[in-house]
Every structure is written in structure tokens, then in C-alpha cells.
């Protein structure tokens, strides 16, 4: 009898244990009672909306409009990312990003981060690299850039982020006021001597017709851009590093022809050909001088004085034209191209949802995502014209600043083949950019020996002194340009720098 009871107890225990196992392994159910697999639950987690924070320099376009909210919601619907913007200025974006990352504040995406600093950030474990495998899973993002553009942000088997590229590879060019040339009866200059004659006429012939001696032959936004636009016609290496006869890479300031180039630059400054306040006035002041019909030539990035300068001038002087040129002198007579991407749009290690960030990047890299995040919703914020251009819907159809939405959520701007007309808005500026773009691409260019080399400046022996060395060199150039030092002193200046 006792044995029978014992057997029954064992059977009961086993039965209860088996039932418990079944209960523990039961599939989760939803409120309707249907079962859901574990993988399905994980998929739902991937589809949930997550909040991400991105630094942005587009604060001027932050308008609390219905279109803004619709674009924001569409991004959420398409990517599952609720993108929150933290506004800063272009010159403060690196400082702001570094402060936030150091403080462990939530910052997921940082645009326009210098490639050399991104390399250091990656080495320090602060950057989420994009692996080739990740890029293959983001086909829109991958195809948005060329192989050369991706190579410019490639390091040790990974990509630092999405390249920040420009439509033109030459940083700065010369553009001359052709309607002033017509007024003077002069052709477009083709040599240094002819260009100097043009500068003298621009200075002395009162071409703004106000009876004052206030015209400016050459305007530039900063010293570096002035050099990038002028040096090619006086030096063999422009502003690029060069190889000596022993194969040693040297800076442009040590080139044999650099001193003579500085003498010419100093001479032009002394004669009043170069705007005297290049180093002390901001870009807005320079744009205003262009708008006031006072500037004969640009020596800088091709769009910096177009925005807010030439576009305003064209309203009162529609015949005003600036033409990109190359002149022949003792130099290489070609513009030096830059690395396709000196900046990169990064995802930080702080980012909690890297897969979502990549989904957002991939959407931005598609035609649908790019046009939405750049121009807003077709049929509501803009409409397509028969010409293929986009026209702003509203009272002011020519000024994107008046649109309900423009570029606020745009992370990066690639130039893939599907952007047949890179700037499609029916505005004066975009029309002029589309007109100038092929002309500038046709200009002669060359690459330096290290143009496509990505340096990890953190490994430079002089890394701790780089900022001081750069400052010393720039100040020395300014002193020579303004006549406070002679160009003949350049050898001793460089000896101190070395």
C-alpha cells in the first residue's frame, strides 16, 4: 500500500512539473489572446519611435509652421526617429559637440565634424563607425556618394560617417565683374598683367557712379580663400604641400616661389586692389558691400558672396555678372582641388539606437528622403513646374527664407546622379548656381601629392603646437600683406616657424 502511494506521489509530482514547464514556455499573448513569437516582439521594438538629438546650423530656418511639423512627422513615420535639433553656429559646432560628449549629454548625430578630429574621436572610442557591412544594408546612403567620396572618410577598414561634400572641389576661385569690363571696353583678362590693368580700372574709374573713391577691386571672405584663389597664378603648388627633390613633403610657405608671390600680394594690397578690412570685418559686411555695387572681383568660395551679396545687387542691377576665370602667370595656372570631404557627418557612441540612426541616414540618402528633408512636402510647400524646377507655394515664390519649410532637418547634402539639376528651386540664387556650376567644373585643376591623404593629426609630433603654429603663420602673412613686415623677411619668419 505504501509503495502504491509513493508511486502515485511521484507521478503527481512529475505531472505538475511537466505542466509547470509548459506554462513557463508558453508563447506571450497580446490582449486579444493571440500568440506572438519572441522574434516578432523584437521586430516591434525595432519599429518603436525613438528620440535622437542632432546638432544643427539651420536655426535661421526654424519656423513653427504646419509644414515643419508635417516634415517632422513624416521622418518619424519613415524611420522611427523623432529627430530633435540643438542649434548652434557653424564655427561653434565642434566645440559644442565636444562639450556635450564630454558631459555625456545625449547627442546622437553631429554634422560637419572635421575628418581629422573624427579620426581622433574614433580612436578615443567616441564615434560609432560605419562598417562596410552596415553600409551594404543602407543602399540609398551608399549610392548617394561616389567611391572617391567614401574613400575620403575611410580609415582602418571602417567609415567615419557620411561624407560632407561640396559641389565643387576647388575651395576658392577668381570671379570678375564682366558688366564692369563691358563698361570699360575691356576683355576678360587672360594674363596677370591684363588682370592688374583691370584691377587698376576697377579702383579708379568710379564704376558704381557715386562720385566717390569707394570701389573695391578684390573682395575675399578671409585670408586663406584669398590665397587659394590668387596663389595658383604665381606659385607652382598654389596653397598645397609639395615634394622637394628628395621626396620630402613640405608646406607651400617653403616653396621657392612663395616669397615672390607674397611680394605681389603685398603690392596689390598697398595699391588698394585688395579690400583693406578682410581680416577685421565679418562676412555679412562683405556681402553688403557687394550688394551696394562696390566690388569688382571675388577671390573666395564661389557661393559665399553670392548669398546676400550678388543676389541683392541683382535686384537693383540685374545686368551685374561675375564670371569665373583663370589667368596665366608664372604659377601652375590651375586651381588646387581639395579632398572630396574634409568634414564628416558622424553618429556618436552615445547614440543608443545605431540601427535607427543608420535607417535615418539611409532615408536621407534616398531621393524621397533628400527632397523631403531639404524642400518639404511637394504640393504643399512647393510645386514642380514644367521646367523641372520647384516653386515655393506662397506669396513670395522666389525666396526660400519665406517658405514654410526649408532644409531644417537636412543632415547632409550629397550630389548623386539623380540630382540632375542640383539646385531645383525657382529662385534667383539657385538659377545662378546652376548656371555657374558647369562653368566652374570646366576650369583647369590639379591635385597635390597629399590631396587625398587623410591625416590623423593626433599622431603628429607637433600635434600639441599645431594651433599655435597655424596662428603664428597666419599673423605673419597678415603682417606682410599689410606692410608691417617685408616679404624679404619671409625666410627668417619660416625659420622661426620651423
Protein Blocks (a to p, Z undefined) as FASTA:
>chain_A
ZZmmmmmmmmmmmmmmmmmmmmmmpccddfkopacdfklmmmmmmmpccddddddfklmm
mccdfklmmmmmmmmmmnopacddddddfklmmmmmmmmmmnopacfbdghiafklmmmm
mmnopaccddfklmmmmmmlmmmpcfklmmmmggehiafbdcdddfbfbfbdcdddfklm
mmnopacdfbfklmmmmmmmmmmnopnonopafbcfbacfbfklmmmmmmmmmpfnljac
cddfkopacdfklpfklmmmmmmmmmmmmnopacfklmmpcfklmmmmmmnopafbdcdd
fklmmgoplmmmmmmmmmbccdddddddfbnopacdddfblbdcdddfklmblmlmmmmm
mmmmpmklmmmmmnopehklpccdfkopacdedjblmbmklpmbehklpmbdcddfklmb
lblcccfklmmmmmmmmmmmmpccdddfklmpccdfklpfklmmmmmmmmmmmmmmmmmm
nopacfklmmmmmmmmZZ
